Amino acid sequence: AGQAEARMALEIAAAGSLHLLLTGPPGAGKSMLASRLPSILPELDDEAATEVTAVRSLETRVGPRRRLIRRPPFEAPHHSTSAAALLGGGSGIPRPGAVSRAHRGVMFLDEAPEFDRGVLDALRQPLETGDVRIDRSSASATYPARFQLVLAANPCPCGRSSGKGEDCRCTPAQRRAYFGKLSGPLLDRVDLRLQVPALSYAELTAGQAGESSAEVARRVAAARGVQTERLRPHGLRTNAELTSSLLSGPLRSPASVTAGLEREMERGALTARGMHRVLRVAWTLADLEARDGPSSDDVDTALHFRASSLS
């Protein structure tokens, strides 16, 4: 019910394999949206399914597998999770952690500011490189870790500061400390940021159902197909993997399209990494509409999703 903008952001994230942050009061539907993301993702191709199945085969808690895993994995670790559990470790040969079990799938961190800041910042390296190296005294191992990160957060520790915030009793210092767990370098790696408002009584009781996951999944699959064809010569799969050399070279957009992006860069509102992530979102919007490349409207929409405030 409702949340049209949040559902749109989820579809864009699925289509481009992009990272997403949802902020909003408790009960707004953040966790429900995140848990539905795997249902609109396409099945894994042979290469990705082999990678995912190989990682899963290293788990001691599962038996032997006789067929490839085709559905993208979904990992949702508790906020008490340690860095070792997230990245991997153990005695002897290090075992894969949650980031590797989420390879080619989704990693969902609910109530993200409740996680230890060190644990959250440990995600920065796998988000950038798509793998994780674990060193122990007896052995070292490198595992794949190319996943979609979805973060959900309340607006403050009590969760009541949305809207007028009249019921919130959190101090400004408490709010700063709460969101201080989400460091600037981590947030800079998140492609889409969105505030999810509380649903009104009218929205909840309107009786109008939204689109089914199957309908959205068809559009996502079509967009992924466009990306596969465009990126295959470069050895890439999705827009999330677009490099700066591609975005400034073969896939460079004309100045008339990126004028808004240039303005944001000049006033210091975007880092170089942020600029590239905006372009990845813009390309994904174009792919969902089956267009040859992004328009200025796509760039503006991508900037809108990038500029959502946490406070």
Number of C-alpha atoms within 10 A of each C-alpha: 16 19 18 11 13 19 18 12 22 25 24 24 25 28 30 27 29 27 25 26 28 29 26 25 22 19 14 19 19 26 19 10 16 25 15 13 23 18 16 21 25 19 15 19 12 12 9 18 20 16 18 26 18 15 20 22 14 14 14 9 7 9 10 10 11 7 9 17 20 16 17 21 19 21 19 15 17 14 16 11 13 16 19 17 17 19 25 23 20 13 10 11 15 21 22 27 22 20 30 29 29 25 28 24 26 27 25 25 23 21 19 24 24 19 19 16 15 13 19 21 17 16 19 16 14 19 20 13 12 18 18 24 17 19 14 13 8 9 11 14 15 15 23 21 29 25 28 26 25 28 24 23 27 29 24 26 20 15 19 19 20 21 10 8 12 9 11 14 14 15 11 10 8 14 16 12 14 18 19 12 19 22 14 10 11 16 19 17 19 21 28 26 25 21 24 25 20 17 15 11 8 10 13 12 9 10 9 10 9 11 10 10 15 12 10 19 20 14 19 24 18 17 24 24 17 19 20 17 12 17 17 11 9 11 9 16 20 22 24 24 19 19 16 16 10 12 15 11 10 8 17 15 17 11 11 9 18 20 14 15 22 14 12 14 15 10 8 9 12 21 13 11 13 20 22 20 29 26 27 25 30 25 28 33 26 19 25 19 14 13 14 11 17 23 19 18 15 21 24 18 16 27 25 14 21 24 14 15 10 17 14
